[in-house]
Amino acid sequence: MRTRGAILLANIITGLALGFTVSNIGFGDYAELNRMFTFQDLRMFLSFAGAVVIIVLAFALLRVRRTPGRIHAGVIPGAVLFGTGWAISGGCPAIPITQVAGGYLPALVTIVGVAVGIWLCRWANARFFHLDRGSCGL
């Protein structure tokens, strides 16, 4: 039987391993990410593509099926905003945590920006948009 403590410990170990790996392969380096987004160095881009291929194959082998769902009006603009923020800040929401752990304290600004962005998204959705929260967890 799984206990909450064992699951928490497994999550902590997995998170530390992921952070260590991400940091050591350069995914936490703003200059490296900038080179990827400007197509100056395709190494990281190809790493992402390889990861997608591996997960698609794993899902196919495990016969994982996605349940059909609706994509609401906020998905496309949200994806564009997410990608833009990633390109500007030099990382997805997990990377600034890795950067702070590595001593790069300006990443705290990105973490605060992510938190404010989440709050603004929830506020705007509740006040103006009223989008279905089931597909993206607003």
N, C-alpha and C positions, 0 to 999 in steps of 0.2 A: 504494500500500500504506500502511495506517495504522501509524504507529509508536506505541509506548506514550507517548512524549513529546508527540506531537501530540494524542493522546486526552486526556492529562492537562492540557495547555494548554487544549484546548477545554472540558473540565470546569471548570477554574478560571475561565475567562472567563464561561461560562454561569452558574456559581455566583455570581460577583461581580455579574453583571447581575441575576440573580434577587434577591439580597440587597439591591441598590440599589433595585429596583422594590418589593419587599416593604416595605422601610423607608420609602420615599417615599409609598406609598399608605396608610400607617398600620397595616399588619398587625403591626408590631412594638411598637405602643403598647398598653400594658395597658388604659388607660382606653377606648380605641377597641374593643378586643376585649370588654371588659366590657359596653359598650353593645350590642354585637352579641349576646352570649349572653343578655342580659336583654331583648332585643327593643326597646331604647330607640331604636336607630338601625339601620335595615335595609340601609344602604348596603353594608356588608361582607358581610352575609348574601346579598344579591342578587349581589354579586361572586362569591361561592363558587358560587351557583346558576348564574350565567352561565358560569363556568368548567366546571362539570359538563356543561351543555348543549353547549358548544363541543367538549369532548373526546368526548362521545357522538356528535356529528355527525362529528367527524374519524375516530373508530373505524368508524363506519358507512360513510363514504366510502372508507376504506382497507380495508374488509372485514376488520377485525381480529376474530378469533373467540377467545373465552375457552374454554379447554379445561375441560370439566366436572370438578369436583373436590369432594371432601368438605369440609364445614365441621365442624371438630371442636368439642367441648364448650367449649373455651377461647375461642372467637372472640367470643361475645356478652359474657361478663364482661370480656374483654380490651378490647372496644370501649367498654364503659361506663367502665372504669377509665381508658382513654386519654382519653375525652371529659371525664371529671371532672378529670383532671390538667390537661388543656388549659384548662378553665374556671378552675381555681384559679390556675395559673401564668401565664395570659395568653398562651398560645401553644403550638403544636405543637412537637415537638422541634427544628425548624429555627429557629423564631422567637427563642429565647434566644440563639442564635449571632449572629443579626442584632442583637439588643439589646446584647450584649457588644461587638460591633464598633462600635455607635453610642455606646459609653461607659456603658451601663447595667449596671454591674457586679453588682447583685443578681441578675441573670439567671444568674450562675455557680451560684447555689444550685439553680436549675432544671436546669442541665446536669448537676450532680452528682446530683440526684434522678433524672434520666433514666438515667444510668449505673448507679446503685444499683438502680433498678427493673428494668433489663435483667438485671443480675446476679441479683437475687432471683427473677425470672421463670424464668431458666434453672435456678437451684438448686432452686426449688420443683417445676418440671416434672421434673427428673431424680430428685428424691427422692420425690415424692408422686404426681404426675399421669400422667407418661409419655405425654403427648399426642403425636400424630403431628406431627413438626416440618416436614413437607413443605409444608403450606399456609400457614404464617406465619413460618417461619424462626426458630423459637426457638433 
